[in-house]
Amino acid sequence: MASQRFGFVLVLVLVLQSSAREPIKRPPTTPVVESKTVRARELGIPFEGAPGKFNSITDVPGVEVGYTTLISGEGKLEVGKGPVRTGVTAILPRGHASLNDPVYAGFFSLNGNGEMTGTAWVDESGFLEGPIIITNTHSVGVARDAVIAWRVKHGAADKTGYWWSLPVVAETWDGWLNDINGFHVKPEDVWHALDSAHGGALEEGSVGGGTGMICYEFKGGNGTASRKVEMKDETGALRSFIVGVFLQANFGRRPQLVIAGVPIGKEIPGEVYKEESGSCIAVVATDAPLLPNQLKRLARRVSLGLARTGAISGNGSGDLFIAFSTANAGAANPEPLTHSVQTIPNDRLDPIFAAVVEATDEAVVNALVDNQSMTGRDSHHVEALPHDRLREILKRLR
């Protein structure tokens, strides 16, 4: 009987421990997003440029995105217990099918009060050699280590026979809503985001790494958008490329917010905190054949898209951007002595620059519109951007 009682207690303890990390909102296993609400264009907000099929970074062929969303608890903050409002986002540049084929990439820091690991080697080598992870500020370390473990399990040594990885892991601070010092992101959360990454339509707003984020003192988080770019080649034939932007929006004061040229933030007064304490991580993807120095130039243009929405990149903001191209597959393979790669001349880049600016602008607004209000630690409440008020203001002031 004593052994039976001990077995029952052990089972009970295991059940309680396993349930303590619930609920975890799992991302869809297919591109269909059943929980999708309303995106900015569906409210009639005018944007420049033509989007791709999903108006998402996943319009770039091969790009896959996955989430793990951690939401549990309510009320008073108990460090280590919650409330939990955080998560992980994973972006695979060439998808699961080509994990060991690096992409040309470039990095830019608009304001460096933040972290994006691995970028010293991106700058030095011109290659992004694995997935991009975005999470909260205090989970960068565990996420970085988890990516290395995942790559060891799913990949192989590089072409020179070495096992090594310098993962790109970025962060923004979600401590207003989340028990950020409770270290709730675990390796299995990173692995789930990586394993479940998919193409097609994406959830936006309070999911993945964007779960606990705040943008212009409305509920922020993840936003994405894309643009089709058509350019004539030397024969006069049109070639079409896609530029996609994904961002984790966690920046700005309410009065700064501008949508479609209208000062929306000044028309909907409100305050969450006394000074800006957020950041923005942006990922630009394209299938246009570009070299690393050109991709750094694309990453810089994210700044102009953020500025359209009113961002000033304050002192406390970590505004870090990375851009990559899925063209020129196999360019990092050391076996051939030389490689022939394609690129678009600098004098032809303006339409691609414009696409980055336009998609960044729309991605920020999507993060605000495709979202819901949230209450987190210590009953801190952040309202979502109200759709009816937004429509009314745009109609009145445009």
C-alpha positions as CSV (number, residue, x, y, z in Angstrom):
1,M,0.0,0.0,0.0
2,A,2.8,2.4,0.8
3,S,4.4,1.9,-2.6
4,Q,1.0,2.4,-4.2
5,R,0.5,5.7,-2.3
6,F,4.0,6.8,-3.3
7,G,3.3,6.0,-6.9
8,F,0.1,8.0,-6.8
9,V,1.9,11.0,-5.2
10,L,4.6,10.8,-7.8
11,V,2.1,10.8,-10.7
12,L,0.3,13.7,-9.1
13,V,3.5,15.7,-8.8
14,L,4.4,15.0,-12.4
15,V,0.9,16.0,-13.6
16,L,1.1,19.3,-11.7
17,Q,4.5,20.1,-12.9
18,S,3.6,19.4,-16.6
19,S,0.4,21.5,-16.3
20,A,2.1,24.5,-14.6
21,R,3.5,25.6,-18.0
22,E,0.1,25.6,-19.7
23,P,-1.6,27.0,-21.6
24,I,0.7,27.2,-24.6
25,K,-1.1,28.5,-27.6
26,R,0.3,26.3,-30.4
27,P,0.7,27.7,-33.9
28,P,-1.3,26.1,-36.7
29,T,0.1,23.1,-38.5
30,T,-1.2,24.4,-41.8
31,P,-1.1,27.8,-43.4
32,V,-4.8,28.4,-42.5
33,V,-5.1,30.8,-39.6
34,E,-8.4,30.3,-38.0
35,S,-7.8,32.9,-35.3
36,K,-7.1,35.7,-37.7
37,T,-9.0,38.9,-37.0
38,V,-8.8,42.0,-39.2
39,R,-5.8,43.4,-41.0
40,A,-5.1,47.0,-41.8
41,R,-6.2,46.9,-45.5
42,E,-9.6,45.4,-44.4
43,L,-10.3,48.6,-42.5
44,G,-9.8,50.6,-45.7
45,I,-6.4,52.1,-44.7
46,P,-4.6,53.1,-47.9
47,F,-1.1,51.8,-48.5
48,E,1.3,52.3,-51.4
49,G,2.4,49.3,-53.4
50,A,1.0,45.9,-54.4
51,P,1.3,43.2,-51.7
52,G,2.0,39.5,-52.4
53,K,-0.6,36.7,-52.0
54,F,-0.5,36.6,-48.2
55,N,0.9,40.2,-47.7
56,S,3.5,38.5,-45.5
57,I,7.2,37.7,-45.3
58,T,6.2,34.2,-46.3
59,D,5.4,35.4,-49.8
60,V,9.1,35.1,-50.4
61,P,9.4,31.5,-51.6
62,G,10.9,29.2,-49.0
63,V,10.5,31.5,-45.9
64,E,8.8,29.8,-43.0
65,V,7.7,31.2,-39.6
66,G,6.7,29.5,-36.4
67,Y,5.5,30.6,-33.0
68,T,5.3,29.4,-29.4
69,T,2.9,31.6,-27.3
70,L,3.0,31.4,-23.5
71,I,0.0,32.9,-21.7
72,S,-0.9,31.9,-18.1
73,G,-1.8,33.4,-14.8
74,E,-3.3,36.7,-13.8
75,G,-3.1,39.3,-11.0
76,K,-0.2,40.2,-8.8
77,L,3.3,39.4,-10.0
78,E,5.1,36.5,-8.4
79,V,8.5,36.2,-10.0
80,G,8.9,32.7,-11.3
81,K,5.2,32.0,-11.3
82,G,3.7,34.7,-13.5
83,P,1.6,36.1,-14.9
84,V,3.2,34.9,-18.1
85,R,2.8,36.9,-21.4
86,T,5.7,36.0,-23.6
87,G,6.8,33.6,-26.4
88,V,9.2,32.8,-29.2
89,T,9.2,33.5,-33.0
90,A,11.3,31.5,-35.4
91,I,12.0,32.5,-39.0
92,L,13.7,30.0,-41.3
93,P,15.1,31.8,-44.4
94,R,15.0,28.7,-46.7
95,G,12.5,26.6,-44.7
96,H,13.1,23.2,-43.2
97,A,14.2,21.8,-46.6
98,S,17.4,23.8,-46.8
99,L,18.7,24.3,-43.2
100,N,22.3,24.1,-44.2
101,D,22.3,26.5,-47.1
102,P,23.2,29.9,-45.8
103,V,21.7,33.1,-47.3
104,Y,23.4,36.4,-48.2
105,A,22.5,38.9,-45.4
106,G,23.1,42.4,-44.0
107,F,22.6,43.9,-40.6
108,F,21.9,47.5,-39.5
109,S,21.4,49.0,-36.0
110,L,19.4,52.2,-36.0
111,N,19.7,52.4,-32.2
112,G,21.7,49.9,-30.2
113,N,19.9,49.6,-26.9
114,G,19.0,46.0,-27.6
115,E,20.5,42.7,-28.7
116,M,20.7,40.6,-31.8
117,T,23.3,37.9,-31.4
118,G,25.4,36.5,-34.2
119,T,25.5,39.7,-36.2
120,A,29.3,40.2,-35.9
121,W,29.7,37.1,-38.1
122,V,26.9,38.3,-40.5
123,D,28.8,41.5,-41.0
124,E,32.1,39.8,-41.4
125,S,31.0,36.9,-43.6
126,G,28.0,38.3,-45.4
127,F,26.0,35.2,-44.7
128,L,23.1,34.3,-42.3
129,E,23.8,30.6,-41.5
130,G,20.6,29.5,-39.7
131,P,17.2,30.6,-38.4
132,I,16.4,33.9,-36.8
133,I,14.8,33.7,-33.3
134,I,12.9,36.7,-31.7
135,T,11.9,36.6,-28.0
136,N,12.0,38.7,-24.8
137,T,15.0,40.4,-23.5
138,H,15.8,38.0,-20.7
139,S,15.4,34.9,-22.8
140,V,18.1,35.5,-25.4
141,G,20.6,33.2,-23.8
142,V,18.3,30.2,-23.5
143,A,17.0,30.7,-27.0
144,R,20.5,30.9,-28.4
145,D,21.6,27.7,-26.7
146,A,18.4,26.0,-27.8
147,V,19.0,26.9,-31.5
148,I,22.4,25.3,-31.3
149,A,21.0,22.1,-29.8
150,W,18.2,22.1,-32.5
151,R,20.7,22.5,-35.3
152,V,22.9,19.7,-34.0
153,K,19.9,17.4,-33.9
154,H,18.4,18.4,-37.3
155,G,21.4,19.3,-39.4
156,A,25.0,18.1,-40.0
157,A,28.5,19.4,-39.8
158,D,29.3,22.1,-42.3
159,K,31.1,21.4,-45.5
160,T,34.5,21.6,-43.8
161,G,33.4,19.0,-41.2
162,Y,33.0,21.4,-38.3
163,W,30.0,21.5,-35.9
164,W,29.5,25.1,-34.9
165,S,26.8,27.8,-34.8
166,L,26.5,31.5,-34.0
167,P,22.7,31.8,-33.9
168,V,20.9,35.1,-34.6
169,V,18.6,35.7,-31.6
170,A,16.9,39.1,-31.1
171,E,14.8,40.6,-28.3
172,T,12.4,43.3,-27.1
173,W,11.3,43.9,-23.6
174,D,7.9,42.6,-22.4
175,G,8.3,43.3,-18.7
176,W,5.2,45.6,-18.4
177,L,2.9,42.6,-19.0
178,N,5.1,39.6,-18.5
179,D,7.0,38.1,-15.6
180,I,10.2,38.7,-17.5
181,N,12.5,37.8,-14.6
182,G,10.7,34.4,-14.2
183,F,12.6,33.0,-17.2
184,H,9.5,31.1,-18.5
185,V,10.9,30.5,-22.0
186,K,12.5,27.1,-22.1
187,P,14.4,25.2,-24.8
188,E,11.4,23.2,-25.8
189,D,9.5,26.4,-26.5
190,V,12.2,27.4,-29.0
191,W,12.2,23.9,-30.5
192,H,8.5,24.0,-31.0
193,A,8.6,27.4,-32.8
194,L,11.3,26.0,-35.1
195,D,9.6,22.6,-35.7
196,S,6.2,24.2,-36.4
197,A,7.5,26.9,-38.8
198,H,5.4,27.0,-42.0
199,G,4.7,29.2,-45.1
200,G,1.5,30.8,-46.0
201,A,-0.7,33.1,-43.9
202,L,0.6,34.1,-40.5
203,E,-1.0,35.1,-37.2
204,E,-0.1,38.6,-36.1
205,G,-0.3,40.7,-32.9
206,S,0.0,39.0,-29.6
207,V,1.6,35.7,-30.6
208,G,5.1,34.2,-30.4
209,G,7.8,36.7,-29.3
210,G,5.3,39.5,-29.8
211,T,2.9,38.2,-27.1
212,G,3.7,40.8,-24.4
213,M,4.7,43.7,-26.5
214,I,3.4,47.3,-26.6
215,C,3.5,49.6,-29.6
216,Y,2.6,53.3,-29.4
217,E,1.0,52.5,-26.1
218,F,-1.5,50.2,-27.8
219,K,-1.2,46.5,-27.8
220,G,1.7,45.6,-30.1
221,G,3.6,42.6,-31.2
222,N,4.1,40.9,-34.5
223,G,3.3,42.4,-37.9
224,T,4.1,41.5,-41.4
225,A,3.6,42.7,-45.0
226,S,5.0,42.2,-48.5
227,R,5.4,44.0,-51.8
228,K,5.7,42.8,-55.4
229,V,8.4,44.5,-57.4
230,E,8.5,44.3,-61.2
231,M,11.6,45.3,-63.1
232,K,12.5,45.1,-66.8
233,D,15.5,43.2,-67.8
234,E,17.8,44.1,-70.8
235,T,15.4,42.6,-73.2
236,G,12.5,44.6,-71.9
237,A,10.9,41.6,-70.3
238,L,9.4,42.0,-66.8
239,R,10.9,40.1,-63.9
240,S,9.0,40.0,-60.6
241,F,10.5,39.8,-57.1
242,I,9.0,39.8,-53.6
243,V,10.1,41.8,-50.6
244,G,8.7,40.8,-47.2
245,V,9.0,42.4,-43.8
246,F,8.4,40.8,-40.4
247,L,8.7,42.9,-37.2
248,Q,8.3,42.6,-33.5
249,A,6.8,46.1,-32.7
250,N,7.4,47.3,-29.1
251,F,8.1,51.0,-29.4
252,G,6.7,54.5,-29.4
253,R,4.6,56.9,-27.3
254,R,0.9,57.3,-28.0
255,P,1.0,60.9,-29.4
256,Q,3.6,59.9,-32.0
257,L,1.4,57.4,-33.9
258,V,0.7,58.3,-37.5
259,I,-1.3,56.1,-39.9
260,A,-1.7,57.0,-43.5
261,G,-0.4,60.5,-42.7
262,V,-3.1,61.1,-39.9
263,P,-2.0,61.8,-36.3
264,I,-4.0,58.9,-34.9
265,G,-2.2,58.9,-31.5
266,K,-3.1,62.5,-30.7
267,E,-6.8,61.8,-31.5
268,I,-6.9,58.8,-29.1
269,P,-5.2,60.0,-25.9
270,G,-3.9,57.5,-23.4
271,E,-0.7,56.5,-21.6
272,V,0.8,53.2,-20.5
273,Y,4.1,54.3,-19.1
274,K,6.0,57.5,-18.4
275,E,8.8,57.0,-21.0
276,E,9.5,54.9,-24.0
277,S,11.1,51.6,-23.0
278,G,10.6,49.5,-26.1
279,S,12.3,48.4,-29.2
280,C,11.8,47.1,-32.8
281,I,13.3,44.0,-34.4
282,A,12.7,43.8,-38.1
283,V,13.5,41.0,-40.6
284,V,13.5,41.8,-44.4
285,A,13.4,38.9,-46.8
286,T,13.6,39.0,-50.6
287,D,14.1,36.6,-53.5
288,A,15.8,39.4,-55.5
289,P,19.5,38.5,-56.1
290,L,21.4,40.9,-53.8
291,L,24.8,40.9,-52.2
292,P,25.5,41.5,-48.5
293,N,26.3,45.2,-48.8
294,Q,23.1,45.7,-50.8
295,L,21.1,43.8,-48.1
296,K,22.6,46.1,-45.4
297,R,21.2,49.0,-47.5
298,L,17.8,47.3,-47.5
299,A,18.0,46.8,-43.7
300,R,18.6,50.6,-43.3
301,R,15.4,51.4,-45.2
302,V,13.3,49.8,-42.4
303,S,14.1,53.0,-40.5
304,L,12.2,55.1,-43.1
305,G,9.2,52.8,-42.8
306,L,9.1,53.1,-39.0
307,A,9.4,56.9,-39.4
308,R,6.2,56.9,-41.5
309,T,4.3,55.6,-38.5
310,G,5.9,58.3,-36.2
311,A,8.8,56.4,-34.7
312,I,11.8,58.5,-33.4
313,S,14.0,55.6,-32.3
314,G,14.4,56.9,-28.7
315,N,17.4,56.4,-26.5
316,G,15.9,53.4,-24.8
317,S,14.9,51.7,-28.0
318,G,16.8,48.7,-29.5
319,D,16.0,49.1,-33.2
320,L,17.9,46.3,-34.9
321,F,17.2,45.1,-38.5
322,I,18.5,42.2,-40.6
323,A,17.8,41.6,-44.3
324,F,18.5,38.4,-46.4
325,S,18.1,37.2,-49.9
326,T,17.0,33.6,-50.8
327,A,18.6,33.9,-54.3
328,N,22.0,32.5,-55.1
329,A,21.5,29.1,-53.5
330,G,24.7,27.2,-52.7
331,A,26.8,30.4,-52.7
332,A,28.4,29.4,-49.3
333,N,29.5,25.9,-50.5
334,P,33.3,25.8,-50.1
335,E,33.8,22.8,-52.5
336,P,33.9,24.8,-55.8
337,L,36.9,27.1,-56.0
338,T,34.8,29.9,-57.5
339,H,31.1,30.7,-57.6
340,S,29.0,32.6,-60.2
341,V,26.4,34.7,-58.5
342,Q,23.7,37.1,-59.7
343,T,23.0,40.5,-58.4
344,I,21.0,43.6,-59.3
345,P,23.1,46.7,-60.0
346,N,22.9,49.4,-57.4
347,D,21.4,51.9,-59.9
348,R,18.4,49.6,-60.2
349,L,17.6,49.2,-56.5
350,D,15.2,52.1,-55.9
351,P,12.0,50.1,-56.4
352,I,13.3,47.5,-53.9
353,F,14.1,50.2,-51.4
354,A,10.6,51.6,-51.8
355,A,9.2,48.1,-51.2
356,V,11.0,47.8,-47.9
357,V,9.7,51.2,-46.7
358,E,6.1,50.5,-47.8
359,A,6.0,47.0,-46.3
360,T,7.6,48.1,-43.0
361,D,4.9,50.9,-42.6
362,E,2.1,48.4,-43.2
363,A,3.6,45.7,-41.0
364,V,3.6,48.1,-38.0
365,V,-0.1,49.0,-38.6
366,N,-0.9,45.3,-39.0
367,A,0.7,44.6,-35.6
368,L,-1.6,47.2,-34.1
369,V,-4.9,46.4,-36.0
370,D,-4.7,42.6,-36.0
371,N,-4.6,42.5,-32.2
372,Q,-6.6,42.4,-29.0
373,S,-6.4,44.1,-25.6
374,M,-4.3,42.3,-22.9
375,T,-4.1,42.4,-19.1
376,G,-0.8,41.1,-17.6
377,R,1.3,41.2,-14.5
378,D,0.0,43.3,-11.6
379,S,-3.2,43.8,-13.6
380,H,-1.4,46.1,-16.1
381,H,-3.8,46.6,-19.0
382,V,-3.0,47.6,-22.5
383,E,-5.8,48.3,-24.9
384,A,-5.8,47.4,-28.6
385,L,-6.1,50.1,-31.2
386,P,-9.9,50.5,-31.6
387,H,-11.0,49.8,-35.1
388,D,-14.2,52.0,-35.0
389,R,-12.3,55.0,-33.7
390,L,-9.5,54.5,-36.3
391,R,-12.0,54.4,-39.2
392,E,-13.8,57.5,-37.9
393,I,-10.6,59.5,-37.5
394,L,-9.3,58.6,-40.9
395,K,-12.6,59.5,-42.5
396,R,-12.6,62.9,-40.8
397,L,-9.0,63.9,-41.2
398,R,-7.9,62.4,-44.5
